[in-house]
Amino acid sequence: LQIPFSRSEIHLTDSLENICEKSSEWTAVVHATTGKGVYARRASLNLKQVPDRPTIHQLAEACSDFLDTYEDELVSFARHEHKEPVREFCHERIS
């Protein structure tokens, strides 16, 4: 059985190593329709101010905590294609 590189354990582990560093590209905002707090990529927003550092730090810390807890399970899960990956991983597998 040959596994594509994009689904290989080495590639997935390498990809996760630096993923939390990218949290500085995101910020907490209020969803216009639901009124709930969500994270959005800063480049996709028309922000006049840079988000405060505590928010960025909190997201990076939450990312690190999540990976510390679920990295092995996430790598195993990502090795296969899923129809609804967020629902299957977040709501069924780890909830």
PDB file of N, CA, C and O in Angstrom, chain B, residues numbered from 101:
ATOM      1  N   LEU B 101       0.848  -1.183   0.000  1.00  0.00           N
ATOM      2  CA  LEU B 101       0.000   0.000   0.000  1.00  0.00           C
ATOM      3  C   LEU B 101       0.887   1.237   0.000  1.00  0.00           C
ATOM      4  O   LEU B 101       1.697   1.438   0.905  1.00  0.00           O
ATOM      5  N   GLN B 102       0.721   2.059  -1.025  1.00  0.00           N
ATOM      6  CA  GLN B 102       1.527   3.271  -1.118  1.00  0.00           C
ATOM      7  C   GLN B 102       0.700   4.466  -0.644  1.00  0.00           C
ATOM      8  O   GLN B 102      -0.420   4.681  -1.108  1.00  0.00           O
ATOM      9  N   ILE B 103       1.260   5.235   0.279  1.00  0.00           N
ATOM     10  CA  ILE B 103       0.578   6.393   0.846  1.00  0.00           C
ATOM     11  C   ILE B 103       1.114   7.647   0.170  1.00  0.00           C
ATOM     12  O   ILE B 103       2.330   7.816   0.083  1.00  0.00           O
ATOM     13  N   PRO B 104       0.237   8.538  -0.314  1.00  0.00           N
ATOM     14  CA  PRO B 104       0.716   9.781  -0.918  1.00  0.00           C
ATOM     15  C   PRO B 104       1.493  10.602   0.115  1.00  0.00           C
ATOM     16  O   PRO B 104       1.172  10.571   1.303  1.00  0.00           O
ATOM     17  N   PHE B 105       2.511  11.333  -0.336  1.00  0.00           N
ATOM     18  CA  PHE B 105       3.335  12.127   0.574  1.00  0.00           C
ATOM     19  C   PHE B 105       2.483  13.065   1.423  1.00  0.00           C
ATOM     20  O   PHE B 105       2.748  13.232   2.613  1.00  0.00           O
ATOM     21  N   SER B 106       1.461  13.679   0.823  1.00  0.00           N
ATOM     22  CA  SER B 106       0.625  14.632   1.561  1.00  0.00           C
ATOM     23  C   SER B 106      -0.096  13.988   2.741  1.00  0.00           C
ATOM     24  O   SER B 106      -0.519  14.689   3.660  1.00  0.00           O
ATOM     25  N   ARG B 107      -0.241  12.682   2.728  1.00  0.00           N
ATOM     26  CA  ARG B 107      -0.900  11.966   3.822  1.00  0.00           C
ATOM     27  C   ARG B 107       0.087  11.150   4.658  1.00  0.00           C
ATOM     28  O   ARG B 107      -0.316  10.394   5.542  1.00  0.00           O
ATOM     29  N   SER B 108       1.379  11.307   4.374  1.00  0.00           N
ATOM     30  CA  SER B 108       2.384  10.540   5.111  1.00  0.00           C
ATOM     31  C   SER B 108       2.559  11.106   6.517  1.00  0.00           C
ATOM     32  O   SER B 108       2.361  12.298   6.750  1.00  0.00           O
ATOM     33  N   GLU B 109       2.928  10.242   7.434  1.00  0.00           N
ATOM     34  CA  GLU B 109       3.124  10.671   8.818  1.00  0.00           C
ATOM     35  C   GLU B 109       4.218  11.726   8.917  1.00  0.00           C
ATOM     36  O   GLU B 109       4.090  12.674   9.691  1.00  0.00           O
ATOM     37  N   ILE B 110       5.282  11.580   8.152  1.00  0.00           N
ATOM     38  CA  ILE B 110       6.385  12.552   8.175  1.00  0.00           C
ATOM     39  C   ILE B 110       5.896  13.924   7.737  1.00  0.00           C
ATOM     40  O   ILE B 110       6.167  14.923   8.403  1.00  0.00           O
ATOM     41  N   HIS B 111       5.177  13.976   6.622  1.00  0.00           N
ATOM     42  CA  HIS B 111       4.680  15.260   6.122  1.00  0.00           C
ATOM     43  C   HIS B 111       3.700  15.894   7.106  1.00  0.00           C
ATOM     44  O   HIS B 111       3.785  17.092   7.379  1.00  0.00           O
ATOM     45  N   LEU B 112       2.786  15.114   7.633  1.00  0.00           N
ATOM     46  CA  LEU B 112       1.791  15.646   8.558  1.00  0.00           C
ATOM     47  C   LEU B 112       2.442  16.150   9.841  1.00  0.00           C
ATOM     48  O   LEU B 112       2.080  17.217  10.337  1.00  0.00           O
ATOM     49  N   THR B 113       3.387  15.405  10.378  1.00  0.00           N
ATOM     50  CA  THR B 113       4.088  15.825  11.594  1.00  0.00           C
ATOM     51  C   THR B 113       4.877  17.104  11.343  1.00  0.00           C
ATOM     52  O   THR B 113       4.843  18.021  12.164  1.00  0.00           O
ATOM     53  N   ASP B 114       5.588  17.178  10.214  1.00  0.00           N
ATOM     54  CA  ASP B 114       6.332  18.396   9.862  1.00  0.00           C
ATOM     55  C   ASP B 114       5.394  19.590   9.715  1.00  0.00           C
ATOM     56  O   ASP B 114       5.721  20.693  10.152  1.00  0.00           O
ATOM     57  N   SER B 115       4.247  19.378   9.111  1.00  0.00           N
ATOM     58  CA  SER B 115       3.280  20.459   8.914  1.00  0.00           C
ATOM     59  C   SER B 115       2.763  20.986  10.249  1.00  0.00           C
ATOM     60  O   SER B 115       2.570  22.192  10.409  1.00  0.00           O
ATOM     61  N   LEU B 116       2.540  20.100  11.196  1.00  0.00           N
ATOM     62  CA  LEU B 116       2.015  20.511  12.495  1.00  0.00           C
ATOM     63  C   LEU B 116       3.053  21.218  13.359  1.00  0.00           C
ATOM     64  O   LEU B 116       2.696  21.992  14.247  1.00  0.00           O
ATOM     65  N   GLU B 117       4.339  20.959  13.105  1.00  0.00           N
ATOM     66  CA  GLU B 117       5.393  21.547  13.935  1.00  0.00           C
ATOM     67  C   GLU B 117       5.334  23.066  13.983  1.00  0.00           C
ATOM     68  O   GLU B 117       5.558  23.657  15.039  1.00  0.00           O
ATOM     69  N   ASN B 118       5.039  23.702  12.869  1.00  0.00           N
ATOM     70  CA  ASN B 118       5.075  25.164  12.809  1.00  0.00           C
ATOM     71  C   ASN B 118       3.698  25.794  12.671  1.00  0.00           C
ATOM     72  O   ASN B 118       3.588  27.003  12.465  1.00  0.00           O
ATOM     73  N   ILE B 119       2.666  25.004  12.780  1.00  0.00           N
ATOM     74  CA  ILE B 119       1.329  25.534  12.522  1.00  0.00           C
ATOM     75  C   ILE B 119       0.908  26.588  13.548  1.00  0.00           C
ATOM     76  O   ILE B 119       0.223  27.545  13.187  1.00  0.00           O
ATOM     77  N   CYS B 120       1.294  26.440  14.797  1.00  0.00           N
ATOM     78  CA  CYS B 120       0.881  27.399  15.818  1.00  0.00           C
ATOM     79  C   CYS B 120       1.547  28.762  15.628  1.00  0.00           C
ATOM     80  O   CYS B 120       1.020  29.777  16.085  1.00  0.00           O
ATOM     81  N   GLU B 121       2.694  28.790  14.962  1.00  0.00           N
ATOM     82  CA  GLU B 121       3.347  30.068  14.673  1.00  0.00           C
ATOM     83  C   GLU B 121       2.491  30.916  13.737  1.00  0.00           C
ATOM     84  O   GLU B 121       2.597  32.143  13.740  1.00  0.00           O
ATOM     85  N   LYS B 122       1.659  30.283  12.950  1.00  0.00           N
ATOM     86  CA  LYS B 122       0.806  31.002  12.010  1.00  0.00           C
ATOM     87  C   LYS B 122      -0.396  31.640  12.698  1.00  0.00           C
ATOM     88  O   LYS B 122      -1.182  32.331  12.049  1.00  0.00           O
ATOM     89  N   SER B 123      -0.549  31.420  13.989  1.00  0.00           N
ATOM     90  CA  SER B 123      -1.685  31.997  14.703  1.00  0.00           C
ATOM     91  C   SER B 123      -1.653  33.518  14.688  1.00  0.00           C
ATOM     92  O   SER B 123      -2.692  34.152  14.875  1.00  0.00           O
ATOM     93  N   SER B 124      -0.489  34.119  14.471  1.00  0.00           N
ATOM     94  CA  SER B 124      -0.408  35.581  14.406  1.00  0.00           C
ATOM     95  C   SER B 124      -1.121  36.133  13.172  1.00  0.00           C
ATOM     96  O   SER B 124      -1.360  37.337  13.081  1.00  0.00           O
ATOM     97  N   GLU B 125      -1.462  35.257  12.224  1.00  0.00           N
ATOM     98  CA  GLU B 125      -2.195  35.676  11.024  1.00  0.00           C
ATOM     99  C   GLU B 125      -3.700  35.739  11.277  1.00  0.00           C
ATOM    100  O   GLU B 125      -4.457  36.133  10.390  1.00  0.00           O
ATOM    101  N   TRP B 126      -4.138  35.358  12.464  1.00  0.00           N
ATOM    102  CA  TRP B 126      -5.559  35.279  12.791  1.00  0.00           C
ATOM    103  C   TRP B 126      -5.904  36.225  13.929  1.00  0.00           C
ATOM    104  O   TRP B 126      -5.022  36.630  14.686  1.00  0.00           O
ATOM    105  N   THR B 127      -7.171  36.579  14.059  1.00  0.00           N
ATOM    106  CA  THR B 127      -7.618  37.429  15.152  1.00  0.00           C
ATOM    107  C   THR B 127      -9.040  37.048  15.560  1.00  0.00           C
ATOM    108  O   THR B 127      -9.782  36.449  14.782  1.00  0.00           O
ATOM    109  N   ALA B 128      -9.400  37.398  16.770  1.00  0.00           N
ATOM    110  CA  ALA B 128     -10.756  37.142  17.252  1.00  0.00           C
ATOM    111  C   ALA B 128     -11.667  38.272  16.784  1.00  0.00           C
ATOM    112  O   ALA B 128     -11.335  39.449  16.927  1.00  0.00           O
ATOM    113  N   VAL B 129     -12.814  37.905  16.227  1.00  0.00           N
ATOM    114  CA  VAL B 129     -13.805  38.885  15.770  1.00  0.00           C
ATOM    115  C   VAL B 129     -15.195  38.371  16.149  1.00  0.00           C
ATOM    116  O   VAL B 129     -15.362  37.215  16.537  1.00  0.00           O
ATOM    117  N   VAL B 130     -16.176  39.246  16.031  1.00  0.00           N
ATOM    118  CA  VAL B 130     -17.561  38.855  16.269  1.00  0.00           C
ATOM    119  C   VAL B 130     -18.202  38.575  14.919  1.00  0.00           C
ATOM    120  O   VAL B 130     -18.166  39.415  14.020  1.00  0.00           O
ATOM    121  N   HIS B 131     -18.787  37.397  14.778  1.00  0.00           N
ATOM    122  CA  HIS B 131     -19.447  37.008  13.528  1.00  0.00           C
ATOM    123  C   HIS B 131     -20.652  37.918  13.307  1.00  0.00           C
ATOM    124  O   HIS B 131     -21.490  38.068  14.196  1.00  0.00           O
ATOM    125  N   ALA B 132     -20.740  38.524  12.122  1.00  0.00           N
ATOM    126  CA  ALA B 132     -21.791  39.498  11.819  1.00  0.00           C
ATOM    127  C   ALA B 132     -23.198  38.910  11.909  1.00  0.00           C
ATOM    128  O   ALA B 132     -24.129  39.607  12.313  1.00  0.00           O
ATOM    129  N   THR B 133     -23.364  37.668  11.548  1.00  0.00           N
ATOM    130  CA  THR B 133     -24.694  37.057  11.539  1.00  0.00           C
ATOM    131  C   THR B 133     -25.070  36.448  12.882  1.00  0.00           C
ATOM    132  O   THR B 133     -26.172  36.668  13.383  1.00  0.00           O
ATOM    133  N   THR B 134     -24.152  35.682  13.463  1.00  0.00           N
ATOM    134  CA  THR B 134     -24.478  34.953  14.694  1.00  0.00           C
ATOM    135  C   THR B 134     -24.185  35.737  15.965  1.00  0.00           C
ATOM    136  O   THR B 134     -24.759  35.454  17.017  1.00  0.00           O
ATOM    137  N   GLY B 135     -23.297  36.720  15.874  1.00  0.00           N
ATOM    138  CA  GLY B 135     -22.911  37.477  17.057  1.00  0.00           C
ATOM    139  C   GLY B 135     -21.948  36.730  17.963  1.00  0.00           C
ATOM    140  O   GLY B 135     -21.617  37.207  19.048  1.00  0.00           O
ATOM    141  N   LYS B 136     -21.493  35.555  17.523  1.00  0.00           N
ATOM    142  CA  LYS B 136     -20.564  34.749  18.317  1.00  0.00           C
ATOM    143  C   LYS B 136     -19.123  35.126  17.998  1.00  0.00           C
ATOM    144  O   LYS B 136     -18.819  35.596  16.901  1.00  0.00           O
ATOM    145  N   GLY B 137     -18.246  34.916  18.964  1.00  0.00           N
ATOM    146  CA  GLY B 137     -16.824  35.138  18.749  1.00  0.00           C
ATOM    147  C   GLY B 137     -16.237  34.029  17.889  1.00  0.00           C
ATOM    148  O   GLY B 137     -16.457  32.848  18.156  1.00  0.00           O
ATOM    149  N   VAL B 138     -15.498  34.406  16.865  1.00  0.00           N
ATOM    150  CA  VAL B 138     -14.846  33.447  15.972  1.00  0.00           C
ATOM    151  C   VAL B 138     -13.452  33.965  15.643  1.00  0.00           C
ATOM    152  O   VAL B 138     -13.140  35.128  15.898  1.00  0.00           O
ATOM    153  N   TYR B 139     -12.621  33.103  15.077  1.00  0.00           N
ATOM    154  CA  TYR B 139     -11.317  33.531  14.599  1.00  0.00           C
ATOM    155  C   TYR B 139     -11.377  33.676  13.088  1.00  0.00           C
ATOM    156  O   TYR B 139     -11.968  32.845  12.398  1.00  0.00           O
ATOM    157  N   ALA B 140     -10.759  34.742  12.578  1.00  0.00           N
ATOM    158  CA  ALA B 140     -10.729  34.987  11.135  1.00  0.00           C
ATOM    159  C   ALA B 140      -9.316  35.400  10.739  1.00  0.00           C
ATOM    160  O   ALA B 140      -8.593  36.015  11.523  1.00  0.00           O
ATOM    161  N   ARG B 141      -8.938  35.058   9.528  1.00  0.00           N
ATOM    162  CA  ARG B 141      -7.619  35.429   9.015  1.00  0.00           C
ATOM    163  C   ARG B 141      -7.582  36.950   8.840  1.00  0.00           C
ATOM    164  O   ARG B 141      -8.448  37.528   8.182  1.00  0.00           O
ATOM    165  N   ARG B 142      -6.580  37.585   9.430  1.00  0.00           N
ATOM    166  CA  ARG B 142      -6.490  39.045   9.383  1.00  0.00           C
ATOM    167  C   ARG B 142      -6.416  39.582   7.969  1.00  0.00           C
ATOM    168  O   ARG B 142      -6.965  40.647   7.685  1.00  0.00           O
ATOM    169  N   ALA B 143      -5.744  38.865   7.073  1.00  0.00           N
ATOM    170  CA  ALA B 143      -5.600  39.342   5.698  1.00  0.00           C
ATOM    171  C   ALA B 143      -6.944  39.424   4.985  1.00  0.00           C
ATOM    172  O   ALA B 143      -7.084  40.184   4.027  1.00  0.00           O
ATOM    173  N   SER B 144      -7.933  38.657   5.431  1.00  0.00           N
ATOM    174  CA  SER B 144      -9.241  38.661   4.777  1.00  0.00           C
ATOM    175  C   SER B 144     -10.172  39.730   5.347  1.00  0.00           C
ATOM    176  O   SER B 144     -11.291  39.897   4.863  1.00  0.00           O
ATOM    177  N   LEU B 145      -9.722  40.444   6.358  1.00  0.00           N
ATOM    178  CA  LEU B 145     -10.539  41.468   7.001  1.00  0.00           C
ATOM    179  C   LEU B 145     -10.001  42.852   6.677  1.00  0.00           C
ATOM    180  O   LEU B 145      -8.816  43.015   6.389  1.00  0.00           O
ATOM    181  N   ASN B 146     -10.864  43.829   6.725  1.00  0.00           N
ATOM    182  CA  ASN B 146     -10.431  45.216   6.547  1.00  0.00           C
ATOM    183  C   ASN B 146     -10.253  45.838   7.926  1.00  0.00           C
ATOM    184  O   ASN B 146     -11.079  46.637   8.369  1.00  0.00           O
ATOM    185  N   LEU B 147      -9.178  45.468   8.593  1.00  0.00           N
ATOM    186  CA  LEU B 147      -8.922  45.964   9.945  1.00  0.00           C
ATOM    187  C   LEU B 147      -8.128  47.254   9.898  1.00  0.00           C
ATOM    188  O   LEU B 147      -7.149  47.377   9.163  1.00  0.00           O
ATOM    189  N   LYS B 148      -8.566  48.204  10.691  1.00  0.00           N
ATOM    190  CA  LYS B 148      -7.832  49.459  10.776  1.00  0.00           C
ATOM    191  C   LYS B 148      -6.812  49.417  11.915  1.00  0.00           C
ATOM    192  O   LYS B 148      -5.883  50.223  11.957  1.00  0.00           O
ATOM    193  N   GLN B 149      -6.995  48.475  12.831  1.00  0.00           N
ATOM    194  CA  GLN B 149      -6.077  48.329  13.954  1.00  0.00           C
ATOM    195  C   GLN B 149      -5.538  46.909  13.986  1.00  0.00           C
ATOM    196  O   GLN B 149      -6.210  45.955  13.593  1.00  0.00           O
ATOM    197  N   VAL B 150      -4.320  46.797  14.461  1.00  0.00           N
ATOM    198  CA  VAL B 150      -3.734  45.474  14.662  1.00  0.00           C
ATOM    199  C   VAL B 150      -4.298  44.918  15.962  1.00  0.00           C
ATOM    200  O   VAL B 150      -4.335  45.632  16.964  1.00  0.00           O
ATOM    201  N   PRO B 151      -4.737  43.668  15.973  1.00  0.00           N
ATOM    202  CA  PRO B 151      -5.274  43.077  17.207  1.00  0.00           C
ATOM    203  C   PRO B 151      -4.244  43.113  18.332  1.00  0.00           C
ATOM    204  O   PRO B 151      -3.038  43.080  18.089  1.00  0.00           O
ATOM    205  N   ASP B 152      -4.731  43.181  19.548  1.00  0.00           N
ATOM    206  CA  ASP B 152      -3.814  43.245  20.679  1.00  0.00           C
ATOM    207  C   ASP B 152      -3.054  41.938  20.843  1.00  0.00           C
ATOM    208  O   ASP B 152      -3.547  40.862  20.504  1.00  0.00           O
ATOM    209  N   ARG B 153      -1.862  42.057  21.362  1.00  0.00           N
ATOM    210  CA  ARG B 153      -0.967  40.909  21.537  1.00  0.00           C
ATOM    211  C   ARG B 153      -1.546  39.818  22.434  1.00  0.00           C
ATOM    212  O   ARG B 153      -1.328  38.640  22.153  1.00  0.00           O
ATOM    213  N   PRO B 154      -2.283  40.159  23.514  1.00  0.00           N
ATOM    214  CA  PRO B 154      -2.819  39.068  24.339  1.00  0.00           C
ATOM    215  C   PRO B 154      -3.723  38.116  23.550  1.00  0.00           C
ATOM    216  O   PRO B 154      -3.692  36.905  23.770  1.00  0.00           O
ATOM    217  N   THR B 155      -4.528  38.662  22.632  1.00  0.00           N
ATOM    218  CA  THR B 155      -5.407  37.810  21.823  1.00  0.00           C
ATOM    219  C   THR B 155      -4.586  36.868  20.961  1.00  0.00           C
ATOM    220  O   THR B 155      -4.883  35.676  20.889  1.00  0.00           O
ATOM    221  N   ILE B 156      -3.565  37.387  20.312  1.00  0.00           N
ATOM    222  CA  ILE B 156      -2.703  36.573  19.454  1.00  0.00           C
ATOM    223  C   ILE B 156      -1.984  35.521  20.300  1.00  0.00           C
ATOM    224  O   ILE B 156      -1.887  34.360  19.901  1.00  0.00           O
ATOM    225  N   HIS B 157      -1.485  35.925  21.459  1.00  0.00           N
ATOM    226  CA  HIS B 157      -0.788  34.995  22.349  1.00  0.00           C
ATOM    227  C   HIS B 157      -1.737  33.894  22.838  1.00  0.00           C
ATOM    228  O   HIS B 157      -1.348  32.729  22.909  1.00  0.00           O
ATOM    229  N   GLN B 158      -2.969  34.257  23.172  1.00  0.00           N
ATOM    230  CA  GLN B 158      -3.945  33.270  23.646  1.00  0.00           C
ATOM    231  C   GLN B 158      -4.235  32.228  22.572  1.00  0.00           C
ATOM    232  O   GLN B 158      -4.353  31.040  22.873  1.00  0.00           O
ATOM    233  N   LEU B 159      -4.350  32.670  21.323  1.00  0.00           N
ATOM    234  CA  LEU B 159      -4.613  31.733  20.235  1.00  0.00           C
ATOM    235  C   LEU B 159      -3.425  30.795  20.038  1.00  0.00           C
ATOM    236  O   LEU B 159      -3.613  29.593  19.852  1.00  0.00           O
ATOM    237  N   ALA B 160      -2.213  31.327  20.078  1.00  0.00           N
ATOM    238  CA  ALA B 160      -1.015  30.495  19.925  1.00  0.00           C
ATOM    239  C   ALA B 160      -0.923  29.478  21.063  1.00  0.00           C
ATOM    240  O   ALA B 160      -0.567  28.321  20.843  1.00  0.00           O
ATOM    241  N   GLU B 161      -1.244  29.913  22.262  1.00  0.00           N
ATOM    242  CA  GLU B 161      -1.202  29.013  23.420  1.00  0.00           C
ATOM    243  C   GLU B 161      -2.283  27.931  23.317  1.00  0.00           C
ATOM    244  O   GLU B 161      -2.029  26.768  23.631  1.00  0.00           O
ATOM    245  N   ALA B 162      -3.479  28.312  22.880  1.00  0.00           N
ATOM    246  CA  ALA B 162      -4.561  27.334  22.702  1.00  0.00           C
ATOM    247  C   ALA B 162      -4.190  26.320  21.623  1.00  0.00           C
ATOM    248  O   ALA B 162      -4.479  25.131  21.760  1.00  0.00           O
ATOM    249  N   CYS B 163      -3.554  26.785  20.560  1.00  0.00           N
ATOM    250  CA  CYS B 163      -3.105  25.904  19.483  1.00  0.00           C
ATOM    251  C   CYS B 163      -2.087  24.897  20.021  1.00  0.00           C
ATOM    252  O   CYS B 163      -2.192  23.699  19.756  1.00  0.00           O
ATOM    253  N   SER B 164      -1.119  25.378  20.765  1.00  0.00           N
ATOM    254  CA  SER B 164      -0.092  24.495  21.337  1.00  0.00           C
ATOM    255  C   SER B 164      -0.702  23.468  22.286  1.00  0.00           C
ATOM    256  O   SER B 164      -0.337  22.292  22.260  1.00  0.00           O
ATOM    257  N   ASP B 165      -1.627  23.918  23.118  1.00  0.00           N
ATOM    258  CA  ASP B 165      -2.296  22.999  24.048  1.00  0.00           C
ATOM    259  C   ASP B 165      -3.073  21.923  23.290  1.00  0.00           C
ATOM    260  O   ASP B 165      -3.036  20.748  23.654  1.00  0.00           O
ATOM    261  N   PHE B 166      -3.777  22.336  22.230  1.00  0.00           N
ATOM    262  CA  PHE B 166      -4.548  21.388  21.424  1.00  0.00           C
ATOM    263  C   PHE B 166      -3.625  20.343  20.808  1.00  0.00           C
ATOM    264  O   PHE B 166      -3.913  19.148  20.856  1.00  0.00           O
ATOM    265  N   LEU B 167      -2.512  20.799  20.227  1.00  0.00           N
ATOM    266  CA  LEU B 167      -1.584  19.857  19.600  1.00  0.00           C
ATOM    267  C   LEU B 167      -0.914  18.950  20.621  1.00  0.00           C
ATOM    268  O   LEU B 167      -0.695  17.769  20.350  1.00  0.00           O
ATOM    269  N   ASP B 168      -0.586  19.492  21.796  1.00  0.00           N
ATOM    270  CA  ASP B 168      -0.002  18.649  22.843  1.00  0.00           C
ATOM    271  C   ASP B 168      -0.943  17.498  23.192  1.00  0.00           C
ATOM    272  O   ASP B 168      -0.502  16.378  23.454  1.00  0.00           O
ATOM    273  N   THR B 169      -2.221  17.782  23.193  1.00  0.00           N
ATOM    274  CA  THR B 169      -3.214  16.781  23.566  1.00  0.00           C
ATOM    275  C   THR B 169      -3.564  15.830  22.427  1.00  0.00           C
ATOM    276  O   THR B 169      -3.721  14.629  22.647  1.00  0.00           O
ATOM    277  N   TYR B 170      -3.688  16.361  21.207  1.00  0.00           N
ATOM    278  CA  TYR B 170      -4.270  15.575  20.109  1.00  0.00           C
ATOM    279  C   TYR B 170      -3.358  15.323  18.913  1.00  0.00           C
ATOM    280  O   TYR B 170      -3.832  14.812  17.899  1.00  0.00           O
ATOM    281  N   GLU B 171      -2.081  15.657  18.986  1.00  0.00           N
ATOM    282  CA  GLU B 171      -1.214  15.541  17.806  1.00  0.00           C
ATOM    283  C   GLU B 171      -1.201  14.130  17.211  1.00  0.00           C
ATOM    284  O   GLU B 171      -1.394  13.971  16.006  1.00  0.00           O
ATOM    285  N   ASP B 172      -0.978  13.125  18.024  1.00  0.00           N
ATOM    286  CA  ASP B 172      -0.919  11.753  17.495  1.00  0.00           C
ATOM    287  C   ASP B 172      -2.240  11.345  16.845  1.00  0.00           C
ATOM    288  O   ASP B 172      -2.265  10.741  15.773  1.00  0.00           O
ATOM    289  N   GLU B 173      -3.323  11.687  17.512  1.00  0.00           N
ATOM    290  CA  GLU B 173      -4.645  11.353  16.983  1.00  0.00           C
ATOM    291  C   GLU B 173      -4.933  12.125  15.689  1.00  0.00           C
ATOM    292  O   GLU B 173      -5.525  11.581  14.757  1.00  0.00           O
ATOM    293  N   LEU B 174      -4.513  13.388  15.638  1.00  0.00           N
ATOM    294  CA  LEU B 174      -4.719  14.214  14.445  1.00  0.00           C
ATOM    295  C   LEU B 174      -3.923  13.684  13.258  1.00  0.00           C
ATOM    296  O   LEU B 174      -4.437  13.628  12.141  1.00  0.00           O
ATOM    297  N   VAL B 175      -2.679  13.296  13.494  1.00  0.00           N
ATOM    298  CA  VAL B 175      -1.849  12.732  12.421  1.00  0.00           C
ATOM    299  C   VAL B 175      -2.477  11.441  11.908  1.00  0.00           C
ATOM    300  O   VAL B 175      -2.572  11.232  10.699  1.00  0.00           O
ATOM    301  N   SER B 176      -2.900  10.591  12.809  1.00  0.00           N
ATOM    302  CA  SER B 176      -3.543   9.337  12.414  1.00  0.00           C
ATOM    303  C   SER B 176      -4.814   9.606  11.610  1.00  0.00           C
ATOM    304  O   SER B 176      -5.056   8.954  10.594  1.00  0.00           O
ATOM    305  N   PHE B 177      -5.610  10.546  12.053  1.00  0.00           N
ATOM    306  CA  PHE B 177      -6.864  10.902  11.383  1.00  0.00           C
ATOM    307  C   PHE B 177      -6.605  11.481   9.991  1.00  0.00           C
ATOM    308  O   PHE B 177      -7.298  11.130   9.036  1.00  0.00           O
ATOM    309  N   ALA B 178      -5.615  12.359   9.872  1.00  0.00           N
ATOM    310  CA  ALA B 178      -5.343  13.056   8.610  1.00  0.00           C
ATOM    311  C   ALA B 178      -4.721  12.157   7.546  1.00  0.00           C
ATOM    312  O   ALA B 178      -4.634  12.545   6.381  1.00  0.00           O
ATOM    313  N   ARG B 179      -4.296  10.984   7.928  1.00  0.00           N
ATOM    314  CA  ARG B 179      -3.694  10.068   6.952  1.00  0.00           C
ATOM    315  C   ARG B 179      -4.729   9.512   5.981  1.00  0.00           C
ATOM    316  O   ARG B 179      -4.374   8.894   4.978  1.00  0.00           O
ATOM    317  N   HIS B 180      -6.003   9.731   6.278  1.00  0.00           N
ATOM    318  CA  HIS B 180      -7.085   9.235   5.416  1.00  0.00           C
ATOM    319  C   HIS B 180      -8.026  10.383   5.071  1.00  0.00           C
ATOM    320  O   HIS B 180      -8.184  11.327   5.846  1.00  0.00           O
ATOM    321  N   GLU B 181      -8.637  10.291   3.917  1.00  0.00           N
ATOM    322  CA  GLU B 181      -9.591  11.315   3.498  1.00  0.00           C
ATOM    323  C   GLU B 181     -10.908  11.113   4.246  1.00  0.00           C
ATOM    324  O   GLU B 181     -11.328   9.984   4.500  1.00  0.00           O
ATOM    325  N   HIS B 182     -11.552  12.235   4.595  1.00  0.00           N
ATOM    326  CA  HIS B 182     -12.827  12.193   5.305  1.00  0.00           C
ATOM    327  C   HIS B 182     -13.818  13.121   4.618  1.00  0.00           C
ATOM    328  O   HIS B 182     -13.456  14.195   4.136  1.00  0.00           O
ATOM    329  N   LYS B 183     -15.056  12.695   4.582  1.00  0.00           N
ATOM    330  CA  LYS B 183     -16.102  13.477   3.924  1.00  0.00           C
ATOM    331  C   LYS B 183     -16.336  14.804   4.653  1.00  0.00           C
ATOM    332  O   LYS B 183     -16.423  15.854   4.016  1.00  0.00           O
ATOM    333  N   GLU B 184     -16.437  14.759   5.965  1.00  0.00           N
ATOM    334  CA  GLU B 184     -16.652  15.944   6.790  1.00  0.00           C
ATOM    335  C   GLU B 184     -15.620  15.937   7.923  1.00  0.00           C
ATOM    336  O   GLU B 184     -15.945  15.576   9.054  1.00  0.00           O
ATOM    337  N   PRO B 185     -14.380  16.336   7.623  1.00  0.00           N
ATOM    338  CA  PRO B 185     -13.303  16.177   8.609  1.00  0.00           C
ATOM    339  C   PRO B 185     -13.515  16.919   9.924  1.00  0.00           C
ATOM    340  O   PRO B 185     -13.203  16.373  10.983  1.00  0.00           O
ATOM    341  N   VAL B 186     -14.030  18.134   9.892  1.00  0.00           N
ATOM    342  CA  VAL B 186     -14.218  18.878  11.140  1.00  0.00           C
ATOM    343  C   VAL B 186     -15.235  18.166  12.025  1.00  0.00           C
ATOM    344  O   VAL B 186     -14.990  17.955  13.213  1.00  0.00           O
ATOM    345  N   ARG B 187     -16.373  17.798  11.447  1.00  0.00           N
ATOM    346  CA  ARG B 187     -17.401  17.104  12.226  1.00  0.00           C
ATOM    347  C   ARG B 187     -16.875  15.767  12.744  1.00  0.00           C
ATOM    348  O   ARG B 187     -17.055  15.427  13.914  1.00  0.00           O
ATOM    349  N   GLU B 188     -16.225  15.017  11.860  1.00  0.00           N
ATOM    350  CA  GLU B 188     -15.755  13.689  12.247  1.00  0.00           C
ATOM    351  C   GLU B 188     -14.677  13.749  13.324  1.00  0.00           C
ATOM    352  O   GLU B 188     -14.682  12.932  14.245  1.00  0.00           O
ATOM    353  N   PHE B 189     -13.755  14.705  13.223  1.00  0.00           N
ATOM    354  CA  PHE B 189     -12.677  14.765  14.214  1.00  0.00           C
ATOM    355  C   PHE B 189     -13.129  15.479  15.488  1.00  0.00           C
ATOM    356  O   PHE B 189     -13.006  14.938  16.587  1.00  0.00           O
ATOM    357  N   CYS B 190     -13.644  16.681  15.335  1.00  0.00           N
ATOM    358  CA  CYS B 190     -13.958  17.502  16.511  1.00  0.00           C
ATOM    359  C   CYS B 190     -15.203  17.052  17.265  1.00  0.00           C
ATOM    360  O   CYS B 190     -15.231  17.087  18.495  1.00  0.00           O
ATOM    361  N   HIS B 191     -16.226  16.633  16.539  1.00  0.00           N
ATOM    362  CA  HIS B 191     -17.493  16.316  17.198  1.00  0.00           C
ATOM    363  C   HIS B 191     -17.669  14.835  17.515  1.00  0.00           C
ATOM    364  O   HIS B 191     -18.378  14.479  18.457  1.00  0.00           O
ATOM    365  N   GLU B 192     -17.027  13.977  16.735  1.00  0.00           N
ATOM    366  CA  GLU B 192     -17.213  12.547  16.961  1.00  0.00           C
ATOM    367  C   GLU B 192     -16.002  11.882  17.607  1.00  0.00           C
ATOM    368  O   GLU B 192     -16.141  11.053  18.506  1.00  0.00           O
ATOM    369  N   ARG B 193     -14.832  12.250  17.145  1.00  0.00           N
ATOM    370  CA  ARG B 193     -13.643  11.529  17.604  1.00  0.00           C
ATOM    371  C   ARG B 193     -13.114  12.024  18.944  1.00  0.00           C
ATOM    372  O   ARG B 193     -12.753  11.214  19.798  1.00  0.00           O
ATOM    373  N   ILE B 194     -13.061  13.330  19.142  1.00  0.00           N
ATOM    374  CA  ILE B 194     -12.424  13.830  20.373  1.00  0.00           C
ATOM    375  C   ILE B 194     -13.395  14.435  21.375  1.00  0.00           C
ATOM    376  O   ILE B 194     -12.980  14.808  22.472  1.00  0.00           O
ATOM    377  N   SER B 195     -14.654  14.542  21.039  1.00  0.00           N
ATOM    378  CA  SER B 195     -15.579  15.196  21.978  1.00  0.00           C
ATOM    379  C   SER B 195     -16.016  14.274  23.086  1.00  0.00           C
ATOM    380  O   SER B 195     -16.792  14.675  23.953  1.00  0.00           O
TER     381      SER B 195
END
